[in-house]
Amino acid sequence: MQYYSLHHKSPKTSFKKAVIEGLAKDRGIYFPEEITPLDTAFIQNISNYSNHEIAFKVIQQFVGNNIPEPVLKEIIKKTLTFDFPIEKITDQISSLELFHGPTMAFKDVGAKFMAQCLEYFNKDNDEEVTVLVATSGDTGGAVANGFLGAKGVNVVILYPSGKVSDIQEKQLTTLGQNITALEVDGVFDDCQEMVKTAFLDDEIERKLTSANSINIARWLPQMFYFFFAYKALHQKKKDLVFSVPSGNFGNICAGIMAQKLGLPVKHFVASTNVNDIVPNYLKSGEYTPKPSKATISNAMDVGNPSNFIRIRELFDNDLQQLRNSFSSYSFSDDETREKMQDIYDISGYVSDPHGAVGYLGLEKYGLQENEIGIFLETAHPVKFLDVVESTLPVRVAIPEQIKKVIDKEKVALKISTYEDLKSYLMK
Ligand SMILES: *Cc1c(COP(=O)(O)O)cnc(C)c1O
């Protein structure tokens, strides 16, 4: 299996090289050259397979012979160490909970998978790799946790000072070892911009890679969730509609990849907060990035979603084809809080703000009688404690994973300009 750059100016490359590079030399993101649908028999009999077996079947063609089968199976086993339960909210709407991993957001799966791939590729190599990543909140924690102790890999995380929740900050600043946190005086876009500049800077001699969802090893494992949901729900014999709270659009793009592999999905809804670049594109046909706006669903505060170009590729860059199986709607913070309250009133379910945006997307889509809607609950409510407890009449119990970091001491280096980052990386 080869990967090509979506800027079409770099040569094709292997899974291994695409993972190590992150981004192609022409600054394009990588895309698989072929997507071969899975056996229909496998999909029909999905209940007979364990999650580990499903994940192996789903990802194998994308890894090819770059990782031997037994190693890939071991990587999957170490990645999928928790469940992905489905909670019924109404007769037609359920929550797919992706937050039962070590940092309680869905990014744990991609981060752990990528860390192990990189560690495997680097095992006979003396040169260290530096993973440089900008986070609006959850990526940092998941990457820090996933890469902690990975041999030959250093991790440098940039996050916007004062713009991530307390728990998110603890998760990315307290681990130590091969993980360094840089607290940036600015917003997420500034962090992202600095990372991009560093990648282009020839004076930096360290080998840099990215662990954002542009990296195929972080992006592709997210296909698993949609198969797991199908496994849990297919006996209902209804059409499935997924609503995915979207920021960089990696998760939903992985869902569309799952559909390409033959997973029966009726429709995808990309639900966003007021960062509405994609909803606007679907309406007008014009893709216009904007500076990101801060919201209560901060993991989706993205003004130029990096994976959207992959989604367009999946639909042959044809807007009409895209509109047929994909919708995207934007919601304000007020609507999000109201919906959190509503969901709680009708079912007692405590959703985090991202999940509530997902729920809103299903309502706006308008489910038909033969359809069931699944929204992806991308983070545990504890990760957005202030928002949840100021919106709902509840106290969120602190899970074990979180208790472990909450009393640890934050260690972060403050930086404000690109030059600060550069001098850190040149040390
Ligand atoms: C990262 C994140 C998202 C957005 O996912 P994308 O793949 O970037 O669209 C949504 N919710 C939470 C809680 C996240 O951490």
The ligand as a MOL file (V3000), in Angstrom:
LIG
                    3D

  0  0  0     0  0            999 V3000
M  V30 BEGIN CTAB
M  V30 COUNTS 15 15 0 0 0
M  V30 BEGIN ATOM
M  V30 1 C -10.2820 16.3460 19.0850 0
M  V30 2 C -11.6700 16.3590 19.5870 0
M  V30 3 C -12.7600 16.5600 18.7260 0
M  V30 4 C -12.5780 16.8530 17.2580 0
M  V30 5 O -12.1040 15.7480 16.5410 0
M  V30 6 P -11.5440 15.9320 15.0550 0
M  V30 7 O -11.0890 14.5950 14.6360 0
M  V30 8 O -10.4350 16.9240 15.1440 0
M  V30 9 O -12.6790 16.4560 14.2330 0
M  V30 10 C -14.0370 16.5130 19.2560 0
M  V30 11 N -14.2310 16.2980 20.5640 0
M  V30 12 C -13.2190 16.1120 21.4210 0
M  V30 13 C -13.5250 15.9210 22.8580 0
M  V30 14 C -11.9090 16.1230 20.9610 0
M  V30 15 O -10.9070 15.9520 21.8300 0
M  V30 END ATOM
M  V30 BEGIN BOND
M  V30 1 1 1 2
M  V30 2 1 2 3
M  V30 3 2 2 14
M  V30 4 1 3 4
M  V30 5 2 3 10
M  V30 6 1 4 5
M  V30 7 1 5 6
M  V30 8 2 6 7
M  V30 9 1 6 8
M  V30 10 1 6 9
M  V30 11 1 10 11
M  V30 12 2 11 12
M  V30 13 1 12 13
M  V30 14 1 12 14
M  V30 15 1 14 15
M  V30 END BOND
M  V30 END CTAB
M  END
